[in-house]
Amino acid sequence: MTHDNLEHLGLTSSPVTNNSLLPSLCQQCGTCCVAPDISSLKKPAGASCPHLDVEHRCTIYQDRPAVCRGYQPDELCQLITAPTLAERVKRYLAIFA
């Protein structure tokens, strides 16, 4: 994640130690099921996972791939906070473009 990408989004980088970015709990917003690519599901970045329902819930949660099981929310979740899923995905993709 580059400083330029963060500035483009109106964000600044801050280390977690300054309390501006604290460890996150999952907000169940669905961004991690849309923004990144998930190769084990043949899902490209920016495309909605075919197992994500309209309420942003995983329909194969009990059988989801290891990459999904291992995901832990972090400071990135706070950096891309936005009112809509589309906005959060746009921010994610801008950071990792």
N, C-alpha and C positions, 0 to 999 in steps of 0.2 A: 504494500500500500504506500503510495508516494504522497509526499506533502502536497504536491501540485494537484493530485486527484482530490485530496481532501478539501483544498482551498476552492476548487471548482464547484464543490457541493456546498460551500459556505461553512465548512467544518475546519477545525484545526486538530492536529494530532496532540494528544496529551497522554503521558504515561499513566497507567492505572494507579500508581503510587500517590498521585496528587489528589485522589478521591473524586476527580471529575468523571472517571469511568470506573465504576465498581463492577465486580462480577455480576453477571446477569442470570436471571431466571428465565426460562423459556416463556415467551409471551404468546406462544401458539399462533403466531401471525402468518405462518406459511411461507415466509421468505426463503428459508433454507430448502424448501421443497420446489422452489421456482427458480431462484437466481443461479445457483451453481449447477454445473453439469453433474450428472450422476451416471457414470459410465455403466455401472452394473444394471441400470434400468434403461440404458440407451437414451437418456434424457439430456438434450443439449442445454447449455446455459441459457437462461431467460425463458425457457419453456416450462410450463406447469407440469409437474409430475402427473402421470395419468392416474395415480392412486390418491391424489389430493381431491377431497370433496369440496363442495361450495362453501362449507364452513371452515375451510383450511385445516381439515383433519385428515390424517392418513387412514385410508381404508384397508391397508395391509399392515397396520402398526405391529401386530404380533409377529408378522413374518417379514418385516422390512429388512433391507440389505444391511450388512455390517456397517457400511459407511454412514447410513442413517442412524443406526443404533449408537455409533460412537460419537456422533455430533454432540457437542456441548456448547450452549450459548456463551458468547464472550463479549468483549468490548465492541466488536464489529456490530453486533446487534444494536447496541446503543448508538453507534455512529450513523447507522442507516435509518434510524427511527423516522417515520413519516406517517401521515394519516391513512394512507392506502397501501395495499400490497404492491400495486404498480409503481408507486413512488419509491418504496423500499427496494424493490428489484432494480429500478433505474439507478439508485444510489449505489447498490452493490456492484452492478455491472460497470459503473463509472470508476469505481475504485479498482476493480480488477481488469479493466480494459487493456 
